[in-house]
Every structure is written in structure tokens, then in C-alpha cells.
């Protein structure tokens, strides 16, 4: 009786597509998201303030998902005010 929720995956392109987003730290649209499905990791990198993060991804993860997660991490860091 296993009811499975089937997720419809939209596979537009299976290749790594560099995408530009707005940086939550410096506010510039200089953030690149690159997804490497082979290793299951997404790399977020800001070309302006040079902050970066590696986010684990799945085969259905899209760049905007990785970006959203990163924004979440950054805002959490800010709230906790982790000072070095
Ligand atoms: Zn930045």
C-alpha cells in the first residue's frame, strides 16, 4: 500500500549551467552557481566579495535551489553574528 509521491522532474539541460544571482552579502549580482551532478555538489561563489559555499545537491536540484539554500545560510550566520 505504498503510496509514492512521484516528483516530475524537469530536465532541461543535464550539463552544468553557470547562473548569476544576487549576493546576500554585498548586494551585487555577481554570484555564480555551478552544479556538479557527478559529485553531487553545488558551488556558490560571489565574484565581488569572494564568499563561497558548497551545498550538497541531488539530481533534481536546480541552481536557484542551491542559491536559496545559501542565502538561508548567510542570513542565519548574520543572525547568529558569528564574528571571526
Ligand atoms: Zn558578494
PDB file of the backbone (N, CA, C, O) and the ligand in Angstrom, with CONECT records:
HET     ZN  A 101       1
ATOM      1  N   UNK A   1       0.827  -1.221   0.000  1.00  0.00           N
ATOM      2  CA  UNK A   1       0.000   0.000   0.000  1.00  0.00           C
ATOM      3  C   UNK A   1       0.853   1.259   0.000  1.00  0.00           C
ATOM      4  O   UNK A   1       0.457   2.319   0.486  1.00  0.00           O
ATOM      5  N   UNK A   2       1.993   1.099  -0.544  1.00  0.00           N
ATOM      6  CA  UNK A   2       2.889   2.260  -0.530  1.00  0.00           C
ATOM      7  C   UNK A   2       2.481   3.302  -1.548  1.00  0.00           C
ATOM      8  O   UNK A   2       2.534   3.098  -2.761  1.00  0.00           O
ATOM      9  N   UNK A   3       2.082   4.397  -1.007  1.00  0.00           N
ATOM     10  CA  UNK A   3       1.719   5.490  -1.910  1.00  0.00           C
ATOM     11  C   UNK A   3       2.946   6.322  -2.180  1.00  0.00           C
ATOM     12  O   UNK A   3       3.504   6.954  -1.282  1.00  0.00           O
ATOM     13  N   UNK A   4       3.332   6.313  -3.360  1.00  0.00           N
ATOM     14  CA  UNK A   4       4.537   7.062  -3.679  1.00  0.00           C
ATOM     15  C   UNK A   4       4.178   8.374  -4.336  1.00  0.00           C
ATOM     16  O   UNK A   4       3.361   8.460  -5.253  1.00  0.00           O
ATOM     17  N   UNK A   5       4.822   9.366  -3.822  1.00  0.00           N
ATOM     18  CA  UNK A   5       4.644  10.666  -4.470  1.00  0.00           C
ATOM     19  C   UNK A   5       5.668  10.783  -5.572  1.00  0.00           C
ATOM     20  O   UNK A   5       6.876  10.797  -5.332  1.00  0.00           O
ATOM     21  N   UNK A   6       5.183  10.863  -6.725  1.00  0.00           N
ATOM     22  CA  UNK A   6       6.119  10.962  -7.838  1.00  0.00           C
ATOM     23  C   UNK A   6       6.407  12.404  -8.155  1.00  0.00           C
ATOM     24  O   UNK A   6       5.515  13.218  -8.395  1.00  0.00           O
ATOM     25  N   UNK A   7       7.682  12.683  -8.146  1.00  0.00           N
ATOM     26  CA  UNK A   7       8.058  14.039  -8.490  1.00  0.00           C
ATOM     27  C   UNK A   7       8.367  14.105  -9.971  1.00  0.00           C
ATOM     28  O   UNK A   7       9.150  13.319 -10.504  1.00  0.00           O
ATOM     29  N   UNK A   8       7.751  15.031 -10.593  1.00  0.00           N
ATOM     30  CA  UNK A   8       8.035  15.221 -12.016  1.00  0.00           C
ATOM     31  C   UNK A   8       9.285  16.086 -12.134  1.00  0.00           C
ATOM     32  O   UNK A   8       9.333  17.222 -11.662  1.00  0.00           O
ATOM     33  N   UNK A   9      10.257  15.525 -12.758  1.00  0.00           N
ATOM     34  CA  UNK A   9      11.495  16.285 -12.886  1.00  0.00           C
ATOM     35  C   UNK A   9      11.589  16.911 -14.267  1.00  0.00           C
ATOM     36  O   UNK A   9      11.355  16.284 -15.300  1.00  0.00           O
ATOM     37  N   UNK A  10      11.934  18.142 -14.217  1.00  0.00           N
ATOM     38  CA  UNK A  10      12.133  18.834 -15.485  1.00  0.00           C
ATOM     39  C   UNK A  10      13.604  18.843 -15.810  1.00  0.00           C
ATOM     40  O   UNK A  10      14.393  19.540 -15.172  1.00  0.00           O
ATOM     41  N   UNK A  11      13.952  18.096 -16.766  1.00  0.00           N
ATOM     42  CA  UNK A  11      15.361  18.090 -17.140  1.00  0.00           C
ATOM     43  C   UNK A  11      15.525  18.855 -18.434  1.00  0.00           C
ATOM     44  O   UNK A  11      15.346  18.340 -19.537  1.00  0.00           O
ATOM     45  N   UNK A  12      15.868  20.089 -18.242  1.00  0.00           N
ATOM     46  CA  UNK A  12      16.063  20.896 -19.445  1.00  0.00           C
ATOM     47  C   UNK A  12      17.441  20.632 -20.026  1.00  0.00           C
ATOM     48  O   UNK A  12      17.611  20.316 -21.203  1.00  0.00           O
ATOM     49  N   UNK A  13      18.416  20.779 -19.135  1.00  0.00           N
ATOM     50  CA  UNK A  13      19.784  20.529 -19.567  1.00  0.00           C
ATOM     51  C   UNK A  13      20.495  19.760 -18.476  1.00  0.00           C
ATOM     52  O   UNK A  13      20.380  20.087 -17.294  1.00  0.00           O
ATOM     53  N   UNK A  14      21.210  18.765 -18.866  1.00  0.00           N
ATOM     54  CA  UNK A  14      21.910  17.974 -17.869  1.00  0.00           C
ATOM     55  C   UNK A  14      23.324  18.496 -17.640  1.00  0.00           C
ATOM     56  O   UNK A  14      24.031  18.036 -16.744  1.00  0.00           O
ATOM     57  N   UNK A  15      23.714  19.437 -18.442  1.00  0.00           N
ATOM     58  CA  UNK A  15      25.057  19.974 -18.278  1.00  0.00           C
ATOM     59  C   UNK A  15      25.092  21.038 -17.193  1.00  0.00           C
ATOM     60  O   UNK A  15      24.059  21.549 -16.762  1.00  0.00           O
ATOM     61  N   UNK A  16      26.281  21.352 -16.774  1.00  0.00           N
ATOM     62  CA  UNK A  16      26.448  22.391 -15.769  1.00  0.00           C
ATOM     63  C   UNK A  16      26.217  23.765 -16.394  1.00  0.00           C
ATOM     64  O   UNK A  16      26.889  24.163 -17.346  1.00  0.00           O
ATOM     65  N   UNK A  17      25.246  24.470 -15.828  1.00  0.00           N
ATOM     66  CA  UNK A  17      24.953  25.786 -16.361  1.00  0.00           C
ATOM     67  C   UNK A  17      25.340  26.849 -15.327  1.00  0.00           C
ATOM     68  O   UNK A  17      24.762  26.886 -14.242  1.00  0.00           O
ATOM     69  N   UNK A  18      26.288  27.692 -15.640  1.00  0.00           N
ATOM     70  CA  UNK A  18      26.604  28.782 -14.721  1.00  0.00           C
ATOM     71  C   UNK A  18      25.476  29.817 -14.707  1.00  0.00           C
ATOM     72  O   UNK A  18      25.000  30.251 -15.757  1.00  0.00           O
ATOM     73  N   UNK A  19      25.068  30.193 -13.528  1.00  0.00           N
ATOM     74  CA  UNK A  19      23.963  31.126 -13.398  1.00  0.00           C
ATOM     75  C   UNK A  19      24.352  32.248 -12.446  1.00  0.00           C
ATOM     76  O   UNK A  19      25.061  32.027 -11.464  1.00  0.00           O
ATOM     77  N   UNK A  20      23.886  33.440 -12.744  1.00  0.00           N
ATOM     78  CA  UNK A  20      24.237  34.600 -11.935  1.00  0.00           C
ATOM     79  C   UNK A  20      23.073  35.007 -11.031  1.00  0.00           C
ATOM     80  O   UNK A  20      21.934  35.147 -11.477  1.00  0.00           O
ATOM     81  N   UNK A  21      23.392  35.194  -9.747  1.00  0.00           N
ATOM     82  CA  UNK A  21      22.383  35.628  -8.794  1.00  0.00           C
ATOM     83  C   UNK A  21      22.883  36.830  -7.996  1.00  0.00           C
ATOM     84  O   UNK A  21      24.044  37.230  -8.084  1.00  0.00           O
ATOM     85  N   UNK A  22      21.968  37.381  -7.223  1.00  0.00           N
ATOM     86  CA  UNK A  22      22.306  38.496  -6.359  1.00  0.00           C
ATOM     87  C   UNK A  22      22.962  38.011  -5.067  1.00  0.00           C
ATOM     88  O   UNK A  22      22.530  37.020  -4.478  1.00  0.00           O
ATOM     89  N   UNK A  23      23.991  38.706  -4.640  1.00  0.00           N
ATOM     90  CA  UNK A  23      24.694  38.287  -3.438  1.00  0.00           C
ATOM     91  C   UNK A  23      24.009  38.860  -2.193  1.00  0.00           C
ATOM     92  O   UNK A  23      23.776  40.066  -2.114  1.00  0.00           O
ATOM     93  N   UNK A  24      23.685  37.995  -1.215  1.00  0.00           N
ATOM     94  CA  UNK A  24      23.050  38.484   0.012  1.00  0.00           C
ATOM     95  C   UNK A  24      24.029  39.227   0.919  1.00  0.00           C
ATOM     96  O   UNK A  24      23.610  39.882   1.873  1.00  0.00           O
ATOM     97  N   UNK A  25      25.294  39.134   0.639  1.00  0.00           N
ATOM     98  CA  UNK A  25      26.291  39.797   1.483  1.00  0.00           C
ATOM     99  C   UNK A  25      26.646  41.184   0.954  1.00  0.00           C
ATOM    100  O   UNK A  25      26.591  42.175   1.682  1.00  0.00           O
ATOM    101  N   UNK A  26      27.007  41.233  -0.314  1.00  0.00           N
ATOM    102  CA  UNK A  26      27.460  42.521  -0.851  1.00  0.00           C
ATOM    103  C   UNK A  26      26.420  43.170  -1.756  1.00  0.00           C
ATOM    104  O   UNK A  26      26.564  44.333  -2.133  1.00  0.00           O
ATOM    105  N   UNK A  27      25.368  42.421  -2.107  1.00  0.00           N
ATOM    106  CA  UNK A  27      24.282  43.015  -2.878  1.00  0.00           C
ATOM    107  C   UNK A  27      24.508  43.091  -4.373  1.00  0.00           C
ATOM    108  O   UNK A  27      23.636  43.550  -5.111  1.00  0.00           O
ATOM    109  N   UNK A  28      25.647  42.655  -4.818  1.00  0.00           N
ATOM    110  CA  UNK A  28      25.930  42.678  -6.254  1.00  0.00           C
ATOM    111  C   UNK A  28      25.412  41.410  -6.921  1.00  0.00           C
ATOM    112  O   UNK A  28      25.333  40.346  -6.308  1.00  0.00           O
ATOM    113  N   UNK A  29      25.069  41.555  -8.170  1.00  0.00           N
ATOM    114  CA  UNK A  29      24.689  40.340  -8.893  1.00  0.00           C
ATOM    115  C   UNK A  29      25.940  39.711  -9.483  1.00  0.00           C
ATOM    116  O   UNK A  29      26.202  39.776 -10.684  1.00  0.00           O
ATOM    117  N   UNK A  30      26.678  39.116  -8.606  1.00  0.00           N
ATOM    118  CA  UNK A  30      27.957  38.539  -9.008  1.00  0.00           C
ATOM    119  C   UNK A  30      28.110  37.112  -8.509  1.00  0.00           C
ATOM    120  O   UNK A  30      29.211  36.563  -8.470  1.00  0.00           O
ATOM    121  N   UNK A  31      26.980  36.524  -8.126  1.00  0.00           N
ATOM    122  CA  UNK A  31      27.040  35.183  -7.563  1.00  0.00           C
ATOM    123  C   UNK A  31      26.857  34.138  -8.651  1.00  0.00           C
ATOM    124  O   UNK A  31      25.899  34.183  -9.423  1.00  0.00           O
ATOM    125  N   UNK A  32      27.757  33.233  -8.697  1.00  0.00           N
ATOM    126  CA  UNK A  32      27.674  32.142  -9.654  1.00  0.00           C
ATOM    127  C   UNK A  32      27.301  30.861  -8.941  1.00  0.00           C
ATOM    128  O   UNK A  32      27.804  30.561  -7.858  1.00  0.00           O
ATOM    129  N   UNK A  33      26.429  30.128  -9.554  1.00  0.00           N
ATOM    130  CA  UNK A  33      26.075  28.813  -9.020  1.00  0.00           C
ATOM    131  C   UNK A  33      26.416  27.778 -10.072  1.00  0.00           C
ATOM    132  O   UNK A  33      25.953  27.841 -11.211  1.00  0.00           O
ATOM    133  N   UNK A  34      27.225  26.836  -9.669  1.00  0.00           N
ATOM    134  CA  UNK A  34      27.561  25.766 -10.592  1.00  0.00           C
ATOM    135  C   UNK A  34      27.233  24.436  -9.957  1.00  0.00           C
ATOM    136  O   UNK A  34      27.628  24.149  -8.827  1.00  0.00           O
ATOM    137  N   UNK A  35      26.514  23.640 -10.694  1.00  0.00           N
ATOM    138  CA  UNK A  35      26.104  22.346 -10.159  1.00  0.00           C
ATOM    139  C   UNK A  35      26.908  21.231 -10.808  1.00  0.00           C
ATOM    140  O   UNK A  35      27.010  21.123 -12.030  1.00  0.00           O
ATOM    141  N   UNK A  36      27.467  20.417  -9.944  1.00  0.00           N
ATOM    142  CA  UNK A  36      28.185  19.256 -10.445  1.00  0.00           C
ATOM    143  C   UNK A  36      27.422  18.019 -10.020  1.00  0.00           C
ATOM    144  O   UNK A  36      27.561  17.539  -8.895  1.00  0.00           O
ATOM    145  N   UNK A  37      26.615  17.510 -10.934  1.00  0.00           N
ATOM    146  CA  UNK A  37      25.758  16.375 -10.601  1.00  0.00           C
ATOM    147  C   UNK A  37      26.554  15.095 -10.417  1.00  0.00           C
ATOM    148  O   UNK A  37      26.100  14.153  -9.766  1.00  0.00           O
ATOM    149  N   UNK A  38      27.722  15.074 -10.986  1.00  0.00           N
ATOM    150  CA  UNK A  38      28.527  13.861 -10.883  1.00  0.00           C
ATOM    151  C   UNK A  38      28.995  13.627  -9.455  1.00  0.00           C
ATOM    152  O   UNK A  38      28.993  12.500  -8.961  1.00  0.00           O
ATOM    153  N   UNK A  39      29.396  14.720  -8.797  1.00  0.00           N
ATOM    154  CA  UNK A  39      29.861  14.588  -7.417  1.00  0.00           C
ATOM    155  C   UNK A  39      28.777  14.964  -6.414  1.00  0.00           C
ATOM    156  O   UNK A  39      28.955  14.809  -5.206  1.00  0.00           O
ATOM    157  N   UNK A  40      27.648  15.460  -6.930  1.00  0.00           N
ATOM    158  CA  UNK A  40      26.536  15.802  -6.047  1.00  0.00           C
ATOM    159  C   UNK A  40      26.784  17.034  -5.206  1.00  0.00           C
ATOM    160  O   UNK A  40      26.385  17.102  -4.044  1.00  0.00           O
ATOM    161  N   UNK A  41      27.452  18.014  -5.809  1.00  0.00           N
ATOM    162  CA  UNK A  41      27.731  19.239  -5.080  1.00  0.00           C
ATOM    163  C   UNK A  41      27.464  20.455  -5.936  1.00  0.00           C
ATOM    164  O   UNK A  41      27.719  20.476  -7.140  1.00  0.00           O
ATOM    165  N   UNK A  42      26.941  21.471  -5.267  1.00  0.00           N
ATOM    166  CA  UNK A  42      26.749  22.742  -5.927  1.00  0.00           C
ATOM    167  C   UNK A  42      27.682  23.765  -5.319  1.00  0.00           C
ATOM    168  O   UNK A  42      27.833  23.842  -4.100  1.00  0.00           O
ATOM    169  N   UNK A  43      28.307  24.550  -6.180  1.00  0.00           N
ATOM    170  CA  UNK A  43      29.232  25.564  -5.689  1.00  0.00           C
ATOM    171  C   UNK A  43      28.620  26.950  -5.884  1.00  0.00           C
ATOM    172  O   UNK A  43      28.181  27.310  -6.976  1.00  0.00           O
ATOM    173  N   UNK A  44      28.606  27.709  -4.800  1.00  0.00           N
ATOM    174  CA  UNK A  44      28.123  29.080  -4.857  1.00  0.00           C
ATOM    175  C   UNK A  44      29.317  29.985  -4.621  1.00  0.00           C
ATOM    176  O   UNK A  44      30.062  29.815  -3.656  1.00  0.00           O
ATOM    177  N   UNK A  45      29.486  30.940  -5.507  1.00  0.00           N
ATOM    178  CA  UNK A  45      30.651  31.793  -5.389  1.00  0.00           C
ATOM    179  C   UNK A  45      30.314  33.213  -5.818  1.00  0.00           C
ATOM    180  O   UNK A  45      29.741  33.435  -6.885  1.00  0.00           O
ATOM    181  N   UNK A  46      30.678  34.168  -4.973  1.00  0.00           N
ATOM    182  CA  UNK A  46      30.463  35.570  -5.317  1.00  0.00           C
ATOM    183  C   UNK A  46      31.749  36.157  -5.862  1.00  0.00           C
ATOM    184  O   UNK A  46      32.781  36.144  -5.191  1.00  0.00           O
ATOM    185  N   UNK A  47      31.687  36.664  -7.060  1.00  0.00           N
ATOM    186  CA  UNK A  47      32.864  37.229  -7.697  1.00  0.00           C
ATOM    187  C   UNK A  47      33.247  38.579  -7.137  1.00  0.00           C
ATOM    188  O   UNK A  47      34.342  39.074  -7.405  1.00  0.00           O
ATOM    189  N   UNK A  48      32.360  39.182  -6.361  1.00  0.00           N
ATOM    190  CA  UNK A  48      32.654  40.502  -5.794  1.00  0.00           C
ATOM    191  C   UNK A  48      33.274  40.404  -4.405  1.00  0.00           C
ATOM    192  O   UNK A  48      34.400  40.856  -4.193  1.00  0.00           O
ATOM    193  N   UNK A  49      32.557  39.826  -3.472  1.00  0.00           N
ATOM    194  CA  UNK A  49      33.093  39.758  -2.104  1.00  0.00           C
ATOM    195  C   UNK A  49      33.808  38.436  -1.830  1.00  0.00           C
ATOM    196  O   UNK A  49      34.349  38.221  -0.746  1.00  0.00           O
ATOM    197  N   UNK A  50      33.801  37.570  -2.815  1.00  0.00           N
ATOM    198  CA  UNK A  50      34.565  36.323  -2.777  1.00  0.00           C
ATOM    199  C   UNK A  50      34.144  35.352  -1.683  1.00  0.00           C
ATOM    200  O   UNK A  50      34.934  34.515  -1.246  1.00  0.00           O
ATOM    201  N   UNK A  51      32.909  35.468  -1.248  1.00  0.00           N
ATOM    202  CA  UNK A  51      32.441  34.445  -0.319  1.00  0.00           C
ATOM    203  C   UNK A  51      31.924  33.261  -1.133  1.00  0.00           C
ATOM    204  O   UNK A  51      31.410  33.426  -2.239  1.00  0.00           O
ATOM    205  N   UNK A  52      32.069  32.091  -0.577  1.00  0.00           N
ATOM    206  CA  UNK A  52      31.631  30.920  -1.316  1.00  0.00           C
ATOM    207  C   UNK A  52      31.160  29.814  -0.387  1.00  0.00           C
ATOM    208  O   UNK A  52      31.454  29.818   0.809  1.00  0.00           O
ATOM    209  N   UNK A  53      30.438  28.885  -0.946  1.00  0.00           N
ATOM    210  CA  UNK A  53      29.934  27.765  -0.167  1.00  0.00           C
ATOM    211  C   UNK A  53      29.720  26.568  -1.079  1.00  0.00           C
ATOM    212  O   UNK A  53      29.504  26.703  -2.284  1.00  0.00           O
ATOM    213  N   UNK A  54      29.788  25.408  -0.472  1.00  0.00           N
ATOM    214  CA  UNK A  54      29.495  24.185  -1.206  1.00  0.00           C
ATOM    215  C   UNK A  54      28.240  23.559  -0.609  1.00  0.00           C
ATOM    216  O   UNK A  54      28.168  23.306   0.594  1.00  0.00           O
ATOM    217  N   UNK A  55      27.271  23.319  -1.452  1.00  0.00           N
ATOM    218  CA  UNK A  55      25.994  22.797  -0.997  1.00  0.00           C
ATOM    219  C   UNK A  55      25.774  21.426  -1.635  1.00  0.00           C
ATOM    220  O   UNK A  55      25.948  21.263  -2.842  1.00  0.00           O
ATOM    221  N   UNK A  56      25.396  20.450  -0.827  1.00  0.00           N
ATOM    222  CA  UNK A  56      25.083  19.140  -1.409  1.00  0.00           C
ATOM    223  C   UNK A  56      23.816  19.187  -2.258  1.00  0.00           C
ATOM    224  O   UNK A  56      22.818  19.784  -1.855  1.00  0.00           O
ATOM    225  N   UNK A  57      23.853  18.573  -3.406  1.00  0.00           N
ATOM    226  CA  UNK A  57      22.707  18.610  -4.310  1.00  0.00           C
ATOM    227  C   UNK A  57      22.279  17.199  -4.691  1.00  0.00           C
ATOM    228  O   UNK A  57      23.009  16.227  -4.494  1.00  0.00           O
ATOM    229  N   UNK A  58      21.075  17.120  -5.242  1.00  0.00           N
ATOM    230  CA  UNK A  58      20.613  15.848  -5.801  1.00  0.00           C
ATOM    231  C   UNK A  58      20.427  16.035  -7.299  1.00  0.00           C
ATOM    232  O   UNK A  58      20.680  17.114  -7.835  1.00  0.00           O
ATOM    233  N   UNK A  59      19.989  14.995  -7.959  1.00  0.00           N
ATOM    234  CA  UNK A  59      19.891  15.056  -9.417  1.00  0.00           C
ATOM    235  C   UNK A  59      18.795  16.005  -9.891  1.00  0.00           C
ATOM    236  O   UNK A  59      18.760  16.385 -11.061  1.00  0.00           O
ATOM    237  N   UNK A  60      17.888  16.392  -8.968  1.00  0.00           N
ATOM    238  CA  UNK A  60      16.808  17.287  -9.384  1.00  0.00           C
ATOM    239  C   UNK A  60      17.014  18.715  -8.884  1.00  0.00           C
ATOM    240  O   UNK A  60      16.167  19.584  -9.087  1.00  0.00           O
ATOM    241  N   UNK A  61      18.150  18.943  -8.230  1.00  0.00           N
ATOM    242  CA  UNK A  61      18.433  20.281  -7.720  1.00  0.00           C
ATOM    243  C   UNK A  61      18.715  21.237  -8.869  1.00  0.00           C
ATOM    244  O   UNK A  61      19.425  20.912  -9.821  1.00  0.00           O
ATOM    245  N   UNK A  62      18.134  22.427  -8.749  1.00  0.00           N
ATOM    246  CA  UNK A  62      18.396  23.454  -9.748  1.00  0.00           C
ATOM    247  C   UNK A  62      19.221  24.564  -9.112  1.00  0.00           C
ATOM    248  O   UNK A  62      19.264  24.698  -7.890  1.00  0.00           O
ATOM    249  N   UNK A  63      19.877  25.359  -9.957  1.00  0.00           N
ATOM    250  CA  UNK A  63      20.732  26.422  -9.409  1.00  0.00           C
ATOM    251  C   UNK A  63      20.021  27.315  -8.394  1.00  0.00           C
ATOM    252  O   UNK A  63      20.610  27.718  -7.391  1.00  0.00           O
ATOM    253  N   UNK A  64      18.769  27.615  -8.658  1.00  0.00           N
ATOM    254  CA  UNK A  64      18.040  28.505  -7.759  1.00  0.00           C
ATOM    255  C   UNK A  64      17.845  27.871  -6.376  1.00  0.00           C
ATOM    256  O   UNK A  64      17.757  28.578  -5.372  1.00  0.00           O
ATOM    257  N   UNK A  65      17.780  26.550  -6.330  1.00  0.00           N
ATOM    258  CA  UNK A  65      17.661  25.859  -5.049  1.00  0.00           C
ATOM    259  C   UNK A  65      18.929  26.024  -4.210  1.00  0.00           C
ATOM    260  O   UNK A  65      18.883  26.298  -3.011  1.00  0.00           O
ATOM    261  N   UNK A  66      20.050  25.846  -4.887  1.00  0.00           N
ATOM    262  CA  UNK A  66      21.339  25.992  -4.214  1.00  0.00           C
ATOM    263  C   UNK A  66      21.520  27.428  -3.738  1.00  0.00           C
ATOM    264  O   UNK A  66      21.989  27.682  -2.628  1.00  0.00           O
ATOM    265  N   UNK A  67      21.142  28.343  -4.592  1.00  0.00           N
ATOM    266  CA  UNK A  67      21.242  29.752  -4.238  1.00  0.00           C
ATOM    267  C   UNK A  67      20.371  30.070  -3.025  1.00  0.00           C
ATOM    268  O   UNK A  67      20.807  30.752  -2.097  1.00  0.00           O
ATOM    269  N   UNK A  68      19.145  29.572  -3.044  1.00  0.00           N
ATOM    270  CA  UNK A  68      18.225  29.810  -1.935  1.00  0.00           C
ATOM    271  C   UNK A  68      18.748  29.255  -0.613  1.00  0.00           C
ATOM    272  O   UNK A  68      18.586  29.859   0.447  1.00  0.00           O
ATOM    273  N   UNK A  69      19.373  28.098  -0.708  1.00  0.00           N
ATOM    274  CA  UNK A  69      19.919  27.496   0.497  1.00  0.00           C
ATOM    275  C   UNK A  69      21.087  28.309   1.040  1.00  0.00           C
ATOM    276  O   UNK A  69      21.272  28.447   2.250  1.00  0.00           O
ATOM    277  N   UNK A  70      21.848  28.828   0.130  1.00  0.00           N
ATOM    278  CA  UNK A  70      22.999  29.621   0.521  1.00  0.00           C
ATOM    279  C   UNK A  70      22.560  30.930   1.180  1.00  0.00           C
ATOM    280  O   UNK A  70      23.120  31.347   2.194  1.00  0.00           O
ATOM    281  N   UNK A  71      21.555  31.567   0.589  1.00  0.00           N
ATOM    282  CA  UNK A  71      21.013  32.786   1.176  1.00  0.00           C
ATOM    283  C   UNK A  71      20.545  32.516   2.605  1.00  0.00           C
ATOM    284  O   UNK A  71      20.720  33.334   3.508  1.00  0.00           O
ATOM    285  N   UNK A  72      19.948  31.349   2.772  1.00  0.00           N
ATOM    286  CA  UNK A  72      19.483  30.926   4.088  1.00  0.00           C
ATOM    287  C   UNK A  72      20.651  30.821   5.070  1.00  0.00           C
ATOM    288  O   UNK A  72      20.577  31.293   6.204  1.00  0.00           O
ATOM    289  N   UNK A  73      21.710  30.201   4.610  1.00  0.00           N
ATOM    290  CA  UNK A  73      22.894  30.016   5.453  1.00  0.00           C
ATOM    291  C   UNK A  73      23.495  31.363   5.837  1.00  0.00           C
ATOM    292  O   UNK A  73      23.863  31.588   6.990  1.00  0.00           O
ATOM    293  N   UNK A  74      23.588  32.251   4.854  1.00  0.00           N
ATOM    294  CA  UNK A  74      24.179  33.565   5.098  1.00  0.00           C
ATOM    295  C   UNK A  74      23.347  34.352   6.105  1.00  0.00           C
ATOM    296  O   UNK A  74      23.884  34.977   7.018  1.00  0.00           O
ATOM    297  N   UNK A  75      22.029  34.311   5.926  1.00  0.00           N
ATOM    298  CA  UNK A  75      21.183  35.079   6.841  1.00  0.00           C
ATOM    299  C   UNK A  75      21.212  34.469   8.242  1.00  0.00           C
ATOM    300  O   UNK A  75      21.071  35.187   9.232  1.00  0.00           O
ATOM    301  N   UNK A  76      21.390  33.169   8.331  1.00  0.00           N
ATOM    302  CA  UNK A  76      21.497  32.529   9.645  1.00  0.00           C
ATOM    303  C   UNK A  76      22.794  32.943  10.325  1.00  0.00           C
ATOM    304  O   UNK A  76      22.838  33.191  11.530  1.00  0.00           O
ATOM    305  N   UNK A  77      23.841  33.009   9.525  1.00  0.00           N
ATOM    306  CA  UNK A  77      25.130  33.451  10.064  1.00  0.00           C
ATOM    307  C   UNK A  77      25.035  34.864  10.598  1.00  0.00           C
ATOM    308  O   UNK A  77      25.603  35.202  11.637  1.00  0.00           O
ATOM    309  N   UNK A  78      24.302  35.679   9.860  1.00  0.00           N
ATOM    310  CA  UNK A  78      24.163  37.070  10.262  1.00  0.00           C
ATOM    311  C   UNK A  78      23.393  37.186  11.561  1.00  0.00           C
ATOM    312  O   UNK A  78      23.748  37.966  12.444  1.00  0.00           O
ATOM    313  N   UNK A  79      22.321  36.389  11.668  1.00  0.00           N
ATOM    314  CA  UNK A  79      21.509  36.437  12.881  1.00  0.00           C
ATOM    315  C   UNK A  79      22.310  36.008  14.088  1.00  0.00           C
ATOM    316  O   UNK A  79      22.212  36.594  15.166  1.00  0.00           O
ATOM    317  N   UNK A  80      23.106  34.973  13.885  1.00  0.00           N
ATOM    318  CA  UNK A  80      23.934  34.480  14.977  1.00  0.00           C
ATOM    319  C   UNK A  80      25.164  35.345  15.208  1.00  0.00           C
ATOM    320  O   UNK A  80      25.901  35.175  16.179  1.00  0.00           O
ATOM    321  N   UNK A  81      25.358  36.266  14.292  1.00  0.00           N
ATOM    322  CA  UNK A  81      26.506  37.178  14.306  1.00  0.00           C
ATOM    323  C   UNK A  81      27.801  36.456  14.699  1.00  0.00           C
ATOM    324  O   UNK A  81      28.421  36.730  15.726  1.00  0.00           O
ATOM    325  N   UNK A  82      28.159  35.544  13.840  1.00  0.00           N
ATOM    326  CA  UNK A  82      29.400  34.816  14.076  1.00  0.00           C
ATOM    327  C   UNK A  82      30.563  35.689  13.624  1.00  0.00           C
ATOM    328  O   UNK A  82      30.802  35.875  12.431  1.00  0.00           O
ATOM    329  N   UNK A  83      31.256  36.200  14.584  1.00  0.00           N
ATOM    330  CA  UNK A  83      32.396  37.062  14.275  1.00  0.00           C
ATOM    331  C   UNK A  83      33.677  36.262  14.348  1.00  0.00           C
ATOM    332  O   UNK A  83      33.843  35.392  15.203  1.00  0.00           O
ATOM    333  N   UNK A  84      34.570  36.570  13.445  1.00  0.00           N
ATOM    334  CA  UNK A  84      35.851  35.846  13.481  1.00  0.00           C
ATOM    335  C   UNK A  84      36.870  36.573  14.317  1.00  0.00           C
ATOM    336  O   UNK A  84      38.001  36.107  14.455  1.00  0.00           O
TER     337      UNK A  84
HETATM  338 ZN    ZN A 101      29.126  39.117  -2.577  1.00  0.00          ZN
END
